[in-house]
């Protein structure tokens, strides 16, 4: 387990124990949805019961956040608010994230928020995160979950890129979203095959328009298949890719071609593939080696730098 994952796991164990203790001492979350009924045990146990609850915090480091709930029960013993029908927003000097959830908990002194059931977070750029529950750490300015996640954008209804996986760690300031395991992604294009990607972990930096996939990476787009240790995609504001790079132990198949190298760069909407670093390209019994080999996928030709080749004539010649 990587160091970045250990704190997240421990964090959620602590949160689970807190919520378990609360659930034993206060009414269930289902009582919150009926808080308007004055005879509920929720009223007897809660210190305050509020309609249209709102909590706002503005900080000196240009970060502010607001949470609004249609109904809330407040428990001073736990410094806790139990909320229903929630919406809120996190605002940093350059970025904004809007949050919604059916139920949740706000830890007032900790300046933290746990949303559960139908949770969505939408960035100012239009990327939408959907998950079962989400923890916002106001002190660390992180968003976390260990649940399954889906990220789509910049138009969630007709997205350019879609991420899914297990677990998430997001930084508000850096606009960086790391999916911790079992990553699946695809990028849609106009009049081109869809790009499919799977890996052990993945990171999306919205501000830099850069997606990075790490460990056991598999890529496919039509006839093109690539496996590598790392794959990075720099995408434009539309549905086009500016460039993509596979590094590490790279293996490529494209039609009849099979290649290996240390780095493969996809250029010109994948019309060209540059194989760099001990590049080897094979087709049938023909073998080409070079420090850099460029495969022109449209004209079906190769351009070679510092080449050695083994070209075998057809049988019978």
Secondary structure as GFF3:
##gff-version 3
##sequence-region A 1 317
A	DSSP	alpha_helix	3	25	.	.	.	ID=ss1
A	DSSP	alpha_helix	29	32	.	.	.	ID=ss2
A	DSSP	alpha_helix	41	45	.	.	.	ID=ss3
A	DSSP	beta_strand	48	58	.	.	.	ID=ss4
A	DSSP	beta_strand	64	75	.	.	.	ID=ss5
A	DSSP	three_ten_helix	76	78	.	.	.	ID=ss6
A	DSSP	beta_strand	80	91	.	.	.	ID=ss7
A	DSSP	beta_strand	96	107	.	.	.	ID=ss8
A	DSSP	beta_strand	112	123	.	.	.	ID=ss9
A	DSSP	beta_strand	128	137	.	.	.	ID=ss10
A	DSSP	beta_strand	142	153	.	.	.	ID=ss11
A	DSSP	three_ten_helix	156	158	.	.	.	ID=ss12
A	DSSP	beta_strand	161	171	.	.	.	ID=ss13
A	DSSP	beta_strand	176	187	.	.	.	ID=ss14
A	DSSP	beta_strand	195	199	.	.	.	ID=ss15
A	DSSP	beta_strand	201	205	.	.	.	ID=ss16
A	DSSP	beta_strand	210	221	.	.	.	ID=ss17
A	DSSP	beta_strand	224	235	.	.	.	ID=ss18
A	DSSP	beta_strand	241	254	.	.	.	ID=ss19
A	DSSP	beta_strand	257	267	.	.	.	ID=ss20
A	DSSP	beta_strand	272	283	.	.	.	ID=ss21
A	DSSP	beta_strand	286	296	.	.	.	ID=ss22
A	DSSP	beta_strand	301	310	.	.	.	ID=ss23
###
